[in-house]
């Protein structure tokens, strides 16, 4: 969910930023941001697919993550993260 007062333009910038991550971090293979249905008071969902668990670990703290976080974290009120694998 987004902080109170967050503008649609700020949300779009965060979504555009996460969509750009596969070109900035080789371990991210795909990103989904078009929310069809959301529950629990959330407005958007962001899904990132990684090439491997190792790629997920490498992404944490990476320059790509830090750059995206400059746009994302100032407007993020709360989020829930699930790391999932087969």
C-alpha positions, 0 to 999 in steps of 0.5 A: 500500500502507498503512503497517504498523499502519494500521487498517481504519477509517483505510483507510476514512476515506481511501477515503471522503475520495477519494470525496468529492472530486468534490463538493469539486473541480469538475474531478474527475468520478468516483472509483472505489475498490472494488478487485476484484483488485490485484497487486504487494502493493497492497491498494487502487486509487484511480482519479480521472477528471478533466474535462480535463488542465487540471483534473488540473493544477489539482487538484495542490496544490489545497485539496481535495487538501490536505484529502484528503492529511491523511487519506491521506498519514499511512497511505500506505506507497507508491503508483504513479500513472498519468496516462492520456488518450485 
